[in-house]
Amino acid sequence: METRELTVVAGSFVGFQLLFSVASPRLSSALAPGYGLLPHTKLTEWNSRLVSTVHALIVGLFCLYILWFDDAVNANPVWGDPGLVKLNVAITCGYLLYDLVLLACNWSTMGDSFFVCHHLAALYAYGYVLTRGVLPYFANFRLISELSTPFVNQRWFFEALKFPRSHRLVVLNGVAMAAVFFLVRIAVMPSYWASVFATFGTADFERLGAGAQVAWITSCVALDILNTIWMYKITRGCYKVMAGRGAARRADKEHKEHKEHGANNHTD
C-alpha cells in the first residue's frame, strides 16, 4: 500500500471520529431540537448514523463520477488505472475501521453481527484493491450501494424523534429507501455478475492469482447474501407501514361515513 492510501485511511479514520464526537452533537442540536432529549445510548447511535450518512454521500457520489468519467477503469475493469478508485476505497476503509471500533466499544447497545460481517468482508476485498491496485471497476461498482444508506439512516432518525409511522415524511422516506436500496444493491446484481463472469478464463483474470480471485468472489457472494436479507427486511417493513397507513385511511373514511349517516338519521 502506498503512502497516499495509508494517509487517506488514517485521515478518514480520524476525520470520521471527529465528526462523530465533535461535529455531529453540535450540528444535530442545532438542526433537531429533539436530539438533546434522547437517552445516551440513542445519542451515540444518532451520531454514528449521521457519520454514516456523510460517508455514504461522499463515497457514493465519488463512485458515480468514476463510473461516468474514468475511462481507464471502465476500459479495463480488472487492471485499469486504479488511482481514483483507491482514493475512494481508502476513505471507505478508514470509515469501516472507525465503525468497527465504535461497534466494539458499544456492543451492548449497537452490536450487530450482520454489520461486522459486512465490514470484514468489505475490508478483506478492498485490501487487495489498495495493496495491488486490482479490480478497480468492481470495487467502485460495489461502493455505489452506499447511496441507499442515507435513507436507511433517515428512517432511524424519524423513529428516534418519535414520528408516527403513518406520517407522510416517514412513508415517503420508506418508499424511497426501499426503491433506492433495490436499485443500487439488488437490481444491479445481474449486470455486476455478468461483468464478473465475462472475466473468467481471460489473461487478466488468471493474472490476479488465486488469493485475489477467492477474496473477490467470496466477499461479493457474502455481501450479496447480506444485501438480499436486508432487502427482505426493508420490504416487509415498507409493506407494514403502507398497509397500516391504508387501514388507517379506511378506518377514518368509515368513521366519517358513520357520523354522516348518524347525522342524517337524526335530521330525519
N, C-alpha and C positions, 0 to 999 in steps of 0.2 A: 504494500500500500504506500502510495506517495505521500510526501509531507502535506501537500494541499488537502488530500482527502482526510488525513488524520486530524488536521487543523479544523476542517469543517465539522467532522464528527464531534470533536471536543467542544467546539464553539456552539454547535447545535445543542449538545447536552446541557451546557451551562446556560445558554440563552433560554431554552425552554424551562429550565429550573427557575431562572429569574422571573420569567413570565408567570410561572405558577405561584411563586412565593411573594412576589412584589407587585407586578403589574396587574395581574388578574383581580386580586382583592380590591384594589383602588378603582379599577375600571368597572368592575361589577357593582360596587357600592354606588357608583355614580349613575349607572345605567339601569340598575334593577333594585328598587327600594326594598324588595323582599329579601334580597341577598343577606343583609345583616341579621335577619330573623331566623335564618336556617341554623340547625344544630351543627356542631363542629364537624361531625362526620360528613354531612352533606356539603359543608363549605369546602372540604377537601376534594370531594368528587366534583363539585361545581368548578373549582379552579382547574382540576385535571381535565375536565371536558372542554373548558374554554381553550386551554393549551392545545388539546386535540383538534379543535376546530381551526385554530390558527395554522397548525402544522398541515392539516388536510388542504386548506386553501392554497398555501404556499406551494406545496408539492404537487397538488392536483393541477393547478394552473400551469406550473412549470412543465408538467408532463404533456399537457395539450400543446404547449409551444414546441416542445421537442418533436412530438408526433407530426405536427404540421410543417415545421420548418427545418428540422435537422435531416438533411438529405443523406448524409453519410450513414447515420444509424438506420434509416429506413431502407437504404440500398443493400446493406449487409447486416441483417438482424443478429447474426452470431458474432461477427468480428468487426463491425463498423466502429468508427471513431467514438469512444465512449465518454469523451470529455464532459459534456453537459449532463449526461445520464449519471456519471459517477458523482458529480456535484450534488445532484438531486438525491441520489441514493445515500450519500454521506449525511445529508440533512436528515433523512429518514432514520438512518441507523442511530444517529445521536438522539433523536426523539424516542426510538424504541428502547434504547438503553435507559434513558431518563424515566420512561414509563414503567419499565421492569423494576427499577429501584423504588419508584413510588408505590407500585403494587406490593412489593416485598415489605415495605415499611408500613403499609396499611392493609395487610392481607385480611384481617378480621372483618373489615368493613367493605373493602373494594376488591378482594381477591376473586379472580375469575380464571379458571383453568383454561377456558377457551382462548382468552386473550393471551395467556402465557404461551400456549401452543402456537398461536398465530404469530406472536412476536419472535419466538425462537425459530420457527420455520422461515420467516422473512429474513432474519439476521443470517441464518445459515446460507440461504441462497444469495443474499446481497453481498456476503463476504467474498464470494467468487467474483462478483462484478467489480468490487473495489480493489481486490488484490491482483486480478488477472485481466480486468477490462473486458470480460466476455459477456455475451448475451445482452448487449445494451438495449436493443429493441424490446426484448421480452421483459426486462427489468422495468423499463419505462412503461410498458403496457400494463404491467401489474399495478404500478403506483397510481394509475388513473382511477382505480377503485376507491381511492381516498376521497373522491368528490362526493361520495354518499355520506361521509362521516358528519358533516355539519348538520344534516337533517336528523340523524340519529341523536346527536347531542342536543339539538333544539327540543326534541321530544322530551328528553330528560329534564331540561330547564323548565319547560311548561309544567311537568309533573311536580318538580320541586317547589314551584311557585303556586301550586295547587290550582292550576287552571282546570276547569272541568273538562272531561274527555269529549264532551259534546260541543265545546267552544269551537267557533269557526276556525280560528287560527290553529288550534290543535289538530282539527280534522284536515285542514289544508296541508299542514306540515306532514301529517301522517301519510297522506296520499302521495305527496311529493317525495317523501322518504322511500316509500315502497317502490315508486316508479324509478327514481334515480338509482336506488340500490340494485334493482333488477337490471337497469340499462348498463351500469358500469361494472357489475360483478357477475351477473348471470347471463345476460343476453350476449355478452362478448365471448363467452366460453367457446362456442363452436368456431368462431373466427380465430381465436387465440390458439386453440388446439390444432386447427388446420395448419396454421403457420408453424407450429411445433413439429407436426408430423412431416411437413414438407422439408424439414432439415434432416430428417433421418436418412442415414446412408450417404450423405454428402461428405465431401472432404472437410468442410468447415465443422461439421458435427463430429467427425472422427478426431479432428484436431483438438477438440475440447478435452478429451481424456475421460476415463470412467468416473473420476471423482466429481468433476463438474457436471457430467451428464446425470449422475444419480442425484446430486444436490438440486439440480434444476427440475427434474421430473418429479421427484418425491415431494419437494416443497410445494410445487404447483398443485399436485394432487391433494395434499393436505389442506392448502388454502382454499381450494375449490370445494372440498367437503365442508369446511367450516362456513364458507360463504353460503352454501346451499342450506345448511342448518339454520343460519341466521335469516336467510330469506324466508324460510318456512315460518320462523317465529314472527318475523315482521308482517308477513301476510296474514297470519292468524290474528295478530294484534290489530292490524288495519281493518280486517273484516269485523272484528268485535266492535270496534269504535263506530264503523259505518252502520252496522246492524243496530247498535244501541241508539245511534242518532235517528235512524229511520223509525225505530219503535217509539222513541220519544215524540217524534213528529206525529205519528199516527195517534198516539195517546192524546196529544194536545188537540188534534183535529176532532177526535171523538168526544173529548170533553167540551169543546166549543159547540159541537152539534147537539150534545145533550143539553147544554144550557139554553141554546136557542130553542130547542124543542120544548123544554120546560117553560120558557117564557111565552111561547106561542100558546101552549095549553092554558097557562094562567090567564092570558088575554081572552081566549075563547070563553 
